[in-house]
Amino acid sequence: MVLLIAAMTAVAQDPTILQIRILEGEGAVYATGSRATRGITVLVTGETGKPVDGATVSFRLPVDGPTGTFATGSKTEIVTTRADGRAAVWGMPWNRTAGKVEIRITTAKGEARAGTVCPIYLSDAISTREAAPSGRVSSHPARSRKWLWVTLAVVGAVGGGVAATGLSGKPSTASASASVLRIGSPAGINLGRP
């Protein structure tokens, strides 16, 4: 009889309605062939807004097109929510196909179910800010630093030439600190892709 009462209490505590909200990862942009550095975090709540502990959350990647895999090598990852109602996945390696990835997220506890879609973007563009409507970027910061160093090298080379010849193009005895260097858009310079 005690076992039956415990089972009825557990069922009575299950929420009748589940709500799922994406807390992190929606609209993120990753470079093709990279790995998810932030991942996706969701919050599962009941009908009263209280976090649901022990709900099963399934994250499912597309089978083909722009996609990736989870750490297990699978297209589906199942996680259980903690006491705070949160569940997360991260570290997914992405394939080399650019485009929108729709990650299907479903949750269940008892008879209650809920689902949503989390879009992320894979981009092979130089500037991944232009690839997603959200403007959030989660790509390799080393690429932007590379362009900073290339720009500094070009400016240094041009600046040294200006200091040596002055603005008139004739040799000058003025020091480099007295020279004026105006930097605008480079004409005819094509640095190519990184």
C-alpha positions, 0 to 999 in steps of 0.5 A: 500500500505504501508503494502505491501511495508513493507512485501516486504522489510522484505522478501527481507531482509531474507537471501537466504542461511543459514549457521550454525556453532557449536561454543560450545558443539561438542565432549563433554563428559558427564557422564551417568546420569549427566546433560549438564553443558555447552550445545550447542551453534550455530552461524547462518549466511547468505550468506555473513557471517553476523549473522542472527537475528530471525532465528528459530533453532531446536535442536533434541535429539535421541528418544532412545539409548544414549540420554536425554531430554531438560528442557521441558522434550521434545526431541526437543527444538526450539530457536530463534537466537539473533542479534549476530546470536547465539542460545544455549541450555543447562542443558539437563539431560542425560540418563544412556546409554553410547555411541554417541549422535547425536543431529540434529540441523536445522535452518530456516528463510524465505525460507532458511534452513540449518542443521548439526549434533552435536555429544556428548558422554555419558560415564560410564567409570572411565576416560572419556578422553578415551571415546571421540576422542576430549579429551574434558571432561565435567563430574563431577570433584568431581570424580577425586578429590575423587581419589586424596584424596584416593591416598593421604591417601594411600601415607600418610599411606605408607610414615608414615610406611617408616618414622617409619621403614626406608628403611631397614625395621628396626626401625630407629631413623632418622627423617621423613624428612631424609627418602626417599620415592619412589612412583611407580606404586602400586603392587597388590593394587586394589582400585576398581571403584568409 
